[in-house]
Amino acid sequence: MIIIMLGAPGTGKGTVSSLLEEKTGYKQVSTGDIFRQNIKEQTELGKIADSYISKGNLVPDDITIGIVENRLEEDDVKKGVILDGFPRTVKQAEALDTYLQEKGRKIDMVLNLTTPEDEIIERIVNRRVCSNQQCKAVYNVVMNPPKQKGICDKCGGNLTQREDDKEETVKTRINNYIEQTSPLVEYYEKKGVLRTEVVSKKINHLGKQVADEIERDIKNK
Ligand code: AMP
């Protein structure tokens, strides 16, 4: 099973992916997490990635594609994988198609999350994440605050704001999404694998509900 998470920053890709991982056992693979881990460990990849991510720009395709292809060779993703944040360009999507074709695998579902822009900004600037890489729980200081300020409910780790979640960088990230990633909606629609879900507090439909619905549909297939 291969599921791709598509959607602008702040639509809840990470939240839905990790809920789906818990429910299905399919492995969440987040390119953003891989880059952040490398930045923290100050690897060569981390230094290169940071020079793009800190400005809100995408890491170049050739680097990103190589990382995902290597990751997909590992045993823990053979049963199923949820690609969280990849592909983000048409070039990445084409490279993934070629890779999967060679391996005799196929994309089962592309879950496209959409959220009104005012909610996106609000969600991102209020987002705090657990700095414990084994946990990575996500909070919102307004909508979903931790019990104790700055401390993760699940593991007691420190909550931090992502560098690229500052308002100035968020605008660039959204523009990059519109220019470089949004063409993938049509790309996958043509392939007949696209499923679009609105994530919005205005209609009381958030990541949890989406994950529940997807789990139910996968089970009934
Ligand atoms: P995310 O955690 O998915 O929001 O990703 C954080 C940042 O990592 C993005 O804003 C990009 O700078 C970079 N990134 C993550 N995935 C990709 C990708 N597929 N292609 C290029 N850059 C990426």
Residues whose N, C-alpha, C, O or C-beta is under 5 A from the ligand:
A	BS01	AMP	T31 G32 D33 F35 Y52 I53 G56 N57 L58 V59 T64 D84 G85 F86 P87 R88
